[in-house]
């Protein structure tokens, strides 16, 4: 109703001025019957009022649609009356809806094709990588040791690519179950033992067997591997520790990954969860991608867990996941 009135205020003004102008001209011509002039003015305003009432009734749905926002996309297919203007609006919205759906389907098809390609490519790359690891695992030559190290890095990179691609279809690729945090931590430490040994960093798991959470074990393993990799990478000097601790906290159960490394500057701490952001430490460690913490946060949010980070330069960093 308010939009209808605002839309017709100029029209009302023009009609009233027009009626008064006609009466004024008749008055100048010598016609002095005030009662007849008032009656004529009343008739004119009455007819105009009837027109406004008819227009409001015939365009009510049209103005209501313009006054409210869409709650779901399919609302654009509703009808807004039989008058020419509402019909034209309905046809325009329907054509835009069809165009939007077609573009959306096109992008969805492209995304699915890209995700399928990435998944197949990663799995194809894993086969020759596994062959390389088998060929060099028993060799003691320093050159083969370097090959093992590089193969390990490639494997971690492929894993990150695969999980990043699966984020788009996360709702089809997770299973909630009871997960033992201690078993999860020991498994992740074991998977990264080569990294610990190479970096001369020592893992320490501090938690009891009774810490059980509801989560997805596969995705949580990926998150924990990312956090442990970061903790070891930024531990700086040798003979440092990476502590994986679990305990009951005020909001539930907490899992912490603490390192004794270089820490994160305060200017970077608020942006470490942004994709591709590496900060000052990324200039020192050129292998940083800026994706590990971003993917960890994305997965935690989709699983309903909370992740936060605390750090002090020269002291270390603590990443905490709350279940």
ZARO-236268 format. One record per residue: residue in three letters; x, y, z of N, C-alpha, C in turn. Coordinates in steps of 0.001 Angstrom, whole numbers, padded with zeros to 6 digits, always signed. Atoms other than C-alpha are relative to their C-alpha. Example, Ala and Ser with C-alpha at 12.3 -4.5 7.8 and 13.67 -1.06 7.14 Angstrom:
# residues 2
ALA+000890-001190+000000+012300-004500+007800+000900+001200+000000 SER-000820-001190-000060+013670-001060+007140-000770+001090+000730 
END
This chain:
# residues 323
UNK+000830-001210+000000+000000+000000+000000+000869+001266+000000 UNK-000868-001177-000059+002778+002468+000885+000675+000250-001337 UNK-000644-000154+001304+004570+001796-002395-000989+000494-001040 UNK+001035-000446+000935+001305+002250-004318-000261+001495+000155 UNK+000249-001425-000246+000680+005633-002665+001172+000841-000479 UNK-001167-000780+000439+004243+006833-003241+000099+000037-001522 UNK-000082+000058+001461+004048+005723-006869-001018+000932-000663 UNK+001074-000781+000625+000797+007686-007494-000095+001435+000526 UNK+000051-001377-000506+001525+010890-005562+000146+001033-001120 UNK-000066-000985+001095+002689+012785-008688-001267+000018-000857 UNK+001222+000083+000796-000372+011542-010595-001159+000695+000713 UNK+001038-000665-000781-002702+012669-007776+000158+001517-000062 UNK-000275-001433+000036-001058+016074-007751-000410+000603-001349 UNK+000334-000495+001345-001470+016486-011531-001507+000067-000200 UNK+001463+000033+000177-005166+015478-011469-000664+001128+000788 UNK+000596-001059-000827-006003+017853-008606+000282+001370-000601 UNK-000343-001284+000633-004143+020744-010266-000810+000203-001269 UNK+000768-000102+001242-005922+019980-013548-001456+000379+000282 UNK+001384-000326-000341-009371+020051-011915-000125+001446+000473 UNK+000034-001390-000490-008600+023321-010110+000223+000996-001132 UNK-000252-000894+001131-007253+024858-013337-001257+000167-000855 UNK+001243-000086+000789-010473+023987-015196-001027+000888+000710 UNK+000943-000823-000762-012608+025491-012403+000418+001468-000001 UNK-000483-001380-000007-010414+028622-012343-000288+000685-001342 UNK+000290-000573+001322-010803+029108-016089-001486+000332-000133 UNK+001449-000258+000043-014587+028761-015791-000344+001216+000868 UNK+000224-001161-000876-014516+031283-012900+000385+001296-000701 UNK-000417-001198+000734-012576+033764-015053-000966+000345-001138 UNK+000942-000231+001098-015188+033319-017800-001314+000607+000496 UNK+001173-000671-000547-017829+034717-015440-000982-000907+000694 UNK+000913+000935-000672-019408+031583-014020+000265+000051+001492 UNK-000221-000256-001407-019953+032294-010321-000778-000921+000945 UNK+000781+000910-000844-021992+029336-009025+000966-000916+000776 UNK-000980+000728-000818-019784+028073-006183-000443-001434+000265 UNK+000495+001334-000338-022014+025109-005293+000167-000966-001166 UNK-000173+000854+001187-021924+023786-008860+001482-000338-000200 UNK-001440+000241+000157-018125+024194-008982+000484-001052+001010 UNK-000405+000975-001019-017716+022284-005710-000525-001384-000367 UNK+000583+001291+000386-020065+019556-006991+000812-000625-001146 UNK-000790+000501+001128-018093+019266-010232+001367-000510+000495 UNK-001284+000441-000569-014855+019067-008220-000145-001330+000732 UNK+000247+001245-000716-016367+016356-006036-000162-001166-000965 UNK+000200+001068+000987-017493+014323-009062+001343-000426-000611 UNK-001302+000311+000593-014027+014588-010599+000879-000797+000949 UNK-000820+000717-000984-012298+013506-007388-000556-001392+000278 UNK+000609+001306-000226-014810+010671-006917+000378-000983-001115 UNK-000373+000865+001130-014141+009301-010394+001481-000375+000090 UNK-001429+000275-000135-010409+009627-009806+000255-001002+001136 UNK-000133+000943-001106-010754+007827-006449-000398-001410-000406 UNK+000410+001325+000486-012649+004985-008139+001084-000620-000883 UNK-001094+000504+000851-009842+004690-010682+001173-000514+000854 UNK-001097+000425-000871-007212+004540-007917-000331-001311+000709 UNK+000400+001224-000681-009220+001870-006082+000097-001200-000946 UNK-000079+001084+000980-009542-000240-009245+001458-000360-000293 UNK-001405+000263+000320-005848+000155-010003+000716-000709+001166 UNK-000637+000653-001144-004854-000811-006456-000401-001474+000085 UNK+000464+001391-000076-007017-003945-006515+000628-000846-001100 UNK-000541+000771+001123-005768-004999-009960+001519-000138+000056 UNK-001463+000038-000077-002108-004286-009096+000512-000316+001408 UNK-000394+000233-001392-002098-005294-005405+001151-001004+000108 UNK-001059+001024-000054-000026-008469-005918+001304+000531-000587 UNK-001177-000581+000651+002327-006523-008169+000783+000881+000978 UNK-000676-000893-000942+003072-003860-005534+000506-000750+001238 UNK-000479+000811-001123+003319-006442-002742+001294-000722-000356 UNK-001218+000681+000450+005937-008317-004785+001180+000964-000014 UNK-001065-000999+000048+007930-005126-005312+000411+000468+001391 UNK-000292-000495-001346+007735-004288-001587+000712-001019+000878 UNK-000606+001042-000833+009117-007602-000288+001110-000698-000770 UNK-001122+000696+000622+012285-009579-000940-000345-001468-000239 UNK+000210+001414+000297+012513-013086-002342+000534-000856+001145 UNK-000445+000944-001029+012706-015883+000240+000542-001281-000635 UNK-000557+001114+000752+013327-018610-002322-000173+000318-001492 UNK-000114-000389+001403+014126-018463-006026-001272-000281-000787 UNK+001174+000393+000781+010962-020207-007236-001142+001013+000101 UNK+001053-001005-000123+008848-017224-006105-000156+000835-001265 UNK+000088-000826+001200+009644-015494-009389-000996-000574-000999 UNK+000953+000613+000929+007300-017949-011154-001445+000267+000382 UNK+001362-000320-000396+004264-016618-009294-000603+001043-000948 UNK+000692-001013+000817+001636-014511-011106-000296+001212+000867 UNK+000186-001255-000736+001103-010865-010144-001202+000784-000506 UNK+001183-000667+000513-002246-010106-011730-000088-000090-001512 UNK+000261+000079+001444-003764-009815-015214+000252+001314-000728 UNK-000266-001289+000641-002911-006153-015856+001299-000072-000799 UNK-001184+000076+000880-000283-005439-018534+001326+000121+000740 UNK-001272-000208-000689+002404-004179-016147+000388-001202+000868 UNK-000365+001209-000752+002256-007137-013684+000341-001189-000893 UNK-000293+001101+000927+002166-009568-016604+001399+000167-000597 UNK-001326-000254+000562+005235-007892-018133+001093-000289+001032 UNK-000970+000285-001054+007057-008065-014772+000163-001509+000196 UNK-000063+001445-000172+006148-011745-014384+000779-000674-001114 UNK-000727+000588+001136+007427-012564-017865+001495+000293+000079 UNK-001410-000357-000134+010672-010685-017217+000684-000855+001069 UNK-000594+000797-001076+011296-012487-013913+000134-001458-000408 UNK-000071+001396+000437+010515-015855-015464+001136-000212-000983 UNK-001097+000129+000958+012929-015232-018333+001350+000092+000700 UNK-001243-000083-000779+015622-014169-015857+000232-001272+000803 UNK-000118+001244-000762+014893-017254-013757+000520-001127-000886 UNK-000451+001049+000933+015315-019551-016771+001462+000208-000372 UNK-001390-000304+000354+018525-017771-017767+000933-000338+001158 UNK-000831+000261-001176+019882-018006-014217+000158-001506+000225 UNK-000060+001444-000207+019024-021711-013881+000893-000659-001043 UNK-000852+000565+001048+020666-022478-017216+001471+000277+000271 UNK-001389-000323-000320+023837-020641-016216+000473-000788+001215 UNK-000353+000742-001214+023786-022303-012794+000285-001464-000322 UNK-000221+001392+000404+023443-025754-014361+001294-000153-000775 UNK-001245+000043+000771+026275-024930-016732+001212+000047+000919 UNK-001110-000095-000950+028571-023869-013884+000108-001262+000856 UNK-000008+001219-000808+027532-026906-011843+000621-001156-000780 UNK-000577+001056+000835+028396-029196-014733+001506+000191-000152 UNK-001436-000270+000106+031766-027483-015189+000722-000341+001298 UNK-000627+000289-001292+032503-027759-011462+000122-001499+000227 UNK-000039+001454-000174+031586-031446-011386+001043-000638-000911 UNK-001000+000525+000925+033718-032100-014448+001409+000267+000522 UNK-001313-000354-000542+036645-030259-012863+000333-000864+001216 UNK-000234+000812-001188+036233-032133-009557+000314-001444-000377 UNK-000260+001366+000461+036075-035475-011374+001405-000122-000583 UNK-001340+000009+000597+039196-034594-013339+001080+000037+001074 UNK-000995-000110-001067+041092-033568-010192+000124-001315+000761 UNK-000030+001267-000733+040100-036758-008372+000720-001090-000793 UNK-000643+001014+000833+041142-038952-011283+001492+000285-000155 UNK-001406-000369+000180+044363-037026-011786+000813-000326+001247 UNK-000709+000288-001241+045341-037317-008115+000221-001494+000160 UNK-000150+001447-000136+044672-041053-008093+000996-000560-001020 UNK-000976+000439+000997+046674-041465-011305+001424+000336+000437 UNK-001322-000393-000459+049591-039582-009760+000458-000848+001197 UNK-000373+000800-001163+049474-041725-006606+000654-001321-000391 UNK-000559+001295+000411+050280-044893-008555+001494+000086-000289 UNK-001448-000091+000205+053691-043807-009940+000747+000461+001248 UNK-000638-000439-001236+054414-042093-006616+000244-001192+000930 UNK-000175+001195-000834+053855-045373-004767+001127-000882-000528 UNK-001079+000785+000596+056172-047132-007221+001354+000605+000351 UNK-001250-000680-000343+058885-044521-006602+000370-000271+001451 UNK-000268+000232-001417+058546-044926-002830+000455-001438+000249 UNK-000412+001402-000158+058821-048722-003123+001421-000231-000500 UNK-001322+000197+000592+061926-048460-005299+001114+000545+000885 UNK-001074-000661-000747+063821-046206-002903-000064-000246+001503 UNK+000163+000102-001449+062557-047260+000532+001100-000815+000683 UNK-001030+000833-000609+065322-049839+001110+001410+000491-000291 UNK-001323-000503+000389+068164-047763-000297+000522+000966+001063 UNK-000635-000860-001002+070610-046041+002050+000773+001164-000603 UNK-000725-001073+000672+072224-043773-000521-000665+001346+000294 UNK+000587-001325-000280+071742-040055+000379-000874+000522-001143 UNK+000814-000448+001124+070411-039441-003130-001402-000601+000071 UNK+001307+000629-000140+067622-041949-002561-000763+000581+001186 UNK+000646-000646-001144+066949-040326+000788-000674+001300-000433 UNK+000601-001241+000520+066350-037029-001031-001230-000301-000839 UNK+001158+000381+000811+064035-038810-003462-001176-000353+000894 UNK+001069+000340-000938+062044-040247-000545-000626+001255+000599 UNK+000502-001246-000581+061761-036795+000967-000891+000761-000972 UNK+000795-000715+000995+060525-035217-002246-001287-000751-000321 UNK+001202+000789+000244+058105-038105-002835-001015+000201+001119 UNK+000880-000253-001141+056709-037521+000646-000707+001353-000167 UNK+000599-001330+000205+056151-033834-000153-001055-000043-001099 UNK+000971+000117+001087+054426-034727-003421-001272-000681+000503 UNK+001168+000703-000546+052164-037160-001569-000866+000910+000851 UNK+000751-000938-000835+051172-034493+000960-000715+001044-000867 UNK+000630-000974+000888+050518-032019-001841-001202-000589-000722 UNK+001108+000661+000680+048331-034497-003716-001176-000212+000955 UNK+001060+000181-001000+046403-035224-000524-000760+001298+000224 UNK+000653-001287-000199+045712-031522-000015-000888+000355-001183 UNK+000795-000281+001203+044518-031125-003616-001274-000831+000002 UNK+001153+000902+000009+042217-034120-003279-001056+000435+001006 UNK+000966-000400-001022+040618-032957-000051-000600+001376-000305 UNK+000540-001307+000387+040259-029386-001327-001078-000160-001063 UNK+000992+000240+001045+038397-030718-004377-001268-000625+000580 UNK+001159+000667-000600+036128-032815-002156-000830+000922+000872 UNK+000780-000931-000820+035027-029793-000132-001313+000384-000672 UNK+001215-000396+000715+032501-028900-002844-001109-001025+000137 UNK+001011+001051-000159+030752-032219-002323+000088-000592+001406 UNK-000237+000463-001366+031369-032439+001412-001201-000756+000552 UNK+001194+000623-000583+027765-033325+002247-000203-001437-000463 UNK+000099+001378+000489+028134-036539+000193+001193-000851+000434 UNK-001262+000705-000252+031505-037503+001628+000406+000080+001473 UNK-000393+000047-001403+031333-037628+005407-000916-000964+000754 UNK+000718+000970-000816+030232-040104+008043+000280+000298+001463 UNK-000158-000319-001407+029640-039162+011665+000032-001294+000804 UNK-000159+001193-000824+030847-041786+014122+000751+000371+001269 UNK-000745-000217-001241+032436-042136+017552+001487-000165-000299 UNK-001428-000016+000319+036108-041250+017262+000800+000159+001287 UNK-000914-000116-001142+038806-041830+019867+001102+000986-000360 UNK-000998-001025+000302+040994-038736+019960+001417-000533+000158 UNK-001351+000525-000209+043969-040665+021302+000439-000863-001181 UNK-000335+000824+001161+043870-043233+018491+000224+000882-001229 UNK-000143-000920+001125+043425-040398+016015+001351+000706+000057 UNK-001274-000703-000159+046435-038536+017411+001178-000925-000278 UNK-001100+000947+000216+048674-041626+017462+000122-000381-001468 UNK-000023+000320+001426+047670-042457+013895+000638+001125-000809 UNK-000550-001142+000730+048498-038949+012663+001494+000163+000264 UNK-001432-000074-000324+051838-038936+014493+000762-001073-000775 UNK-000649+001083+000723+052682-042300+012916+000109+000329-001496 UNK-000023-000336+001418+051763-041053+009427+001044+001067-000311 UNK-000955-001086+000218+054084-038078+009869+001358-000280+000648 UNK-001253+000321-000701+056972-039935+011536+001215+000375-000829 UNK-001141-000359+000841+059232-039348+008539+000311+001490+000106 UNK-000183-001446-000139+058657-035598+008861+000617+000344+001355 UNK-000570-000230-001330+059396-035699+012601+001485-000344+000026 UNK-001389+000448-000022+062612-037646+012078+000890+000956-000782 UNK-000801-000896+000836+063848-035413+009267+000211+001356+000669 UNK-000074-001339-000601+063105-032225+011226+000586-000013+001398 UNK-000513+000129-001368+064484-033554+014528-000948+000639+001006 UNK+001045-000482-000899+061210-032663+016212-000673-001223+000616 UNK+000486+001166-000720+059713-034956+018835-001486+000153+000332 UNK+001432-000063-000330+055979-035720+019128-000265-000490+001407 UNK+000417+000435-001329+054264-036084+022462-001522+000062+000067 UNK+001455+000087-000079+050665-037246+022875-000413-000034+001462 UNK+000450-000109-001384+049000-036198+026114-001527-000041+000040 UNK+001446+000131-000156+045479-037553+026494-000323-001411+000469 UNK+000447+001300-000507+043530-040397+028028-000848-000718-001041 UNK+000743+000804+000964+041682-043199+026279-001492+000314-000021 UNK+001449-000200-000093+038236-041981+027358-000504+001221-000773 UNK+000426-001190+000756+038187-038888+025096-000596-000459-001335 UNK+000725+000445+001188+035543-039904+022535-000875+001147-000500 UNK+000800-001087+000581+033927-037382+020157-000801-000549-001175 UNK+000795+000328+001187+031305-037509+017429+000525+000823-001164 UNK-000579-000717+001131+032983-036640+014136+000220-000966-001159 UNK-000380+000828+001142+034249-037968+010804+001494-000295+000105 UNK-001393+000356-000258+037484-039881+011299+000904+000348-001172 UNK-000844-000272+001170+038755-039457+007741+000328+001489-000099 UNK-000233-001441+000093+038286-035672+007676+000810+000502+001188 UNK-000773-000427-001164+039622-035300+011216+001468-000413-000129 UNK-001385+000407+000257+042728-037265+010218+000678+000993-000929 UNK-000547-001003+000928+043231-034836+007345+000317+001306+000735 UNK-000230-001242-000747+042847-031825+009672+001216-000133+000902 UNK-001095+000188-000947+045217-033243+012259+001341-000099-000721 UNK-001236+000077+000783+047808-034081+009606+000457+001385-000452 UNK-000352-001356+000419+047673-030497+008328+000579+000797+001170 UNK-000453-000768-001162+048082-029054+011816+001348-000499+000507 UNK-001289+000548-000428+050922-031416+012732+001096+000385-000986 UNK-000980-000401+001013+052691-030679+009446+000429+001445+000203 UNK-000326-001410-000256+052471-026947+010151+000840+000147+001269 UNK-000719-000113-001269+053651-027411+013736+001456-000418-000152 UNK-001375+000458+000207+056716-029381+012646+000758+000971-000899 UNK-000661-000887+000967+057479-027069+009721+000474+001296+000654 UNK-000318-001287-000613+057450-023940+011874+000620-000143+001385 UNK-000659+000181-001290+059207-025472+014875+001364+000658+000047 UNK-001267-000731+000033+062366-023727+013723+001176-000889+000341 UNK-001201+000740-000384+065315-025163+015603-000324-001468+000273 UNK+000159+001428-000274+065882-028872+016164-000246-000230+001481 UNK+000218+000453-001376+065086-030822+019328-001162+000718+000689 UNK+001213-000585-000559+061754-029075+019779-001065-001089+000116 UNK+001102+000932-000163+058496-030774+020739-001260+000515-000672 UNK+001360-000292+000432+055078-030907+019137-000913-000832+000880 UNK+000850+000671-000980+052489-031738+021771-001431-000050-000524 UNK+001411+000195+000360+049090-033194+020838-000725-000381+001280 UNK+000650+000193-001300+046875-032861+023912-001513+000022-000149 UNK+001455+000023-000046+043245-033684+024574-000484+000056+001424 UNK+000496-000150-001367+041170-032755+027602-001429+000522-000027 UNK+001345-000562-000144+037721-031808+028847+000121+001498+000294 UNK-000002-001452-000206+037038-028068+028650-001429+000470+000245 UNK+001310-000543-000350+034120-025755+029441-001052-000271-001074 UNK+000963+000139+001097+032512-026144+026003-000112-001424-000517 UNK+000074+001382+000453+033049-029890+025638+001340-000689+000141 UNK-001314+000637+000030+036234-031679+024618+000895+000792-000951 UNK-000939-000787+000797+039281-029831+023303+001181-000862-000438 UNK-001202+000630+000537+042104-031074+021110+000967+001107-000378 UNK-000984-001045+000253+045268-028948+021031+001234-000572-000666 UNK-001288+000314+000602+048324-029077+018809+000910+001176+000307 UNK-000887-001077-000462+051119-027058+020423+001416-000241-000507 UNK-001407+000100+000392+054540-026356+018980+000820+001019+000786 UNK-000932-000903-000688+057584-024557+020364+000828+000753-001041 UNK-000705-000562+001142+058431-022837+017128+000071+001504-000026 UNK-000264-001424+000195+058815-019368+015682-001206+000869+000318 UNK+001186-000781-000308+055224-018307+016341-000491+000811-001189 UNK+000632-000797+001054+052951-016065+014270-000118+001448+000475 UNK+000130-001407-000399+053140-012246+014358-001465+000391+000216 UNK+001363-000432-000295+050082-010471+015771-000702+000571-001228 UNK+000611-000579+001202+049542-008728+012438-000548-001073-000935 UNK+000436+001081+000892+049018-012113+010762-001031-000922+000627 UNK+000782+001017-000704+047089-014035+013409-001469+000019-000427 UNK+001409-000079+000371+043662-012768+012271-000260-000464-001430 UNK+000189+000327+001416+044266-013751+008653+000529-001384-000360 UNK-000624+001287+000321+045888-017176+008958-001005-001006-000554 UNK+001008+000917+000520+042579-018889+008138-000497+000418-001380 UNK+000375-000412+001345+042238-016968+004861+000728-000868-001030 UNK-000661+000848+001006+042963-019014+001716+001201+000701-000630 UNK-001230-000422+000677+046474-018634+000250+000783+001073+000770 UNK-000730-001010-000776+047576-016254+003022+001140-000680+000756 UNK-001177+000605-000641+051104-017093+004187+000670+000941+001000 UNK-000544-000947-000966+052093-013907+006048+001516+000100-000031 UNK-001455-000192-000081+055603-013085+007188+000751-001329+000000 UNK-000671+001302-000032+056464-016720+007888+000065-000640-001372 UNK-000007+000546+001350+055572-017577+004306+001163+000514-000833 UNK-001170-000518+000714+058475-015393+003141+001280-000720+000438 UNK-001162+000746-000496+060850-017448+005270-000057-001441-000485 UNK+000194+001384+000444+059409-020863+004463-000751+000043-001324 UNK+000584-000199+001328+058806-020662+000727-000966-001115-000403 UNK+000885+001100+000351+056995-024021+000658-001425+000207+000523 UNK+001329-000247-000552+054017-022529+002504-000995+000301-001115 UNK+001049-000215+001009+050792-022617+000480-001122+000892+000498 UNK+001098-000793-000548+048452-020794+002848-001341-000708-000062 UNK+001254+000738+000141+045854-023556+002401-000286-000937+001165 UNK+000196+000984-001059+046410-025866+005389-001000+000445+001046 UNK+000903-000494-001034+044719-023757+008069-001367+000361-000579 UNK+001282-000328+000646+042062-022575+005617-000856-001250-000154 UNK+000750+001242+000174+041040-026143+004774-000419-000576+001350 UNK+000339+000497-001338+041158-027113+008455-001217+000730+000561 UNK+001135-000780-000509+038772-024294+009356-001281-000332-000766 UNK+001178+000317+000814+036423-025058+006453-000598-001339+000419 UNK+000490+001325-000376+036174-028722+007412-000589+000026+001405 UNK+000508-000089-001371+035732-027932+011121-001382+000641+000025 UNK+001295-000672+000030+032871-025554+010369-001080-000918-000557 UNK+000989+000894+000595+031142-028148+008202-000314-001190+000901 UNK+000229+001086-000952+031546-030787+010901-000637+000500+001294 UNK+000589-000559-001210+030227-028414+013566+000976+000167+001139 UNK-001022-000217-001026+033515-028058+015444+000509+001438-000091 UNK-000560-001362-000031+035211-024809+016449+001520-000084+000055 UNK-001460-000023+000012+038851-024051+015688+000482+001421+000231 UNK-000609-001314-000211+040930-021165+016983+001493-000182+000220 UNK-001459+000059-000040+044598-020301+017224+000542+001086+000918 UNK-000725-000946-000843+046904-018613+019727+001480-000133-000314 UNK-001417+000073+000345+050500-017703+019083+000750+001180+000592 UNK-000908-001047-000472+053439-015713+020405+001337-000198-000699 UNK-001250+000075+000761+056508-014924+018360+001138-000449+000912 UNK-001128+000518-000744+059487-016917+019552-000353-000992+001081 UNK+000436+000929-001052+057416-019009+021958-000676-001228-000597 UNK+000675+001117+000633+055151-021140+019785-001432+000317-000357 UNK+001376-000161+000476+051670-021665+018415-000846-001149+000534 UNK+000962+001001-000437+048629-023514+019745-001255+000107-000844 UNK+001251+000081+000750+045751-024586+017523-000942-000897+000790 UNK+000935+000724-000864+042682-025711+019441-001293-000293-000771 UNK+001275+000423+000580+039698-027684+018120-000919-000389+001144 UNK+000961+000271-001062+036621-027756+020346-001162-000819-000566 UNK+001102+000879+000392+034122-030601+019998-001162+000208+000944 
END
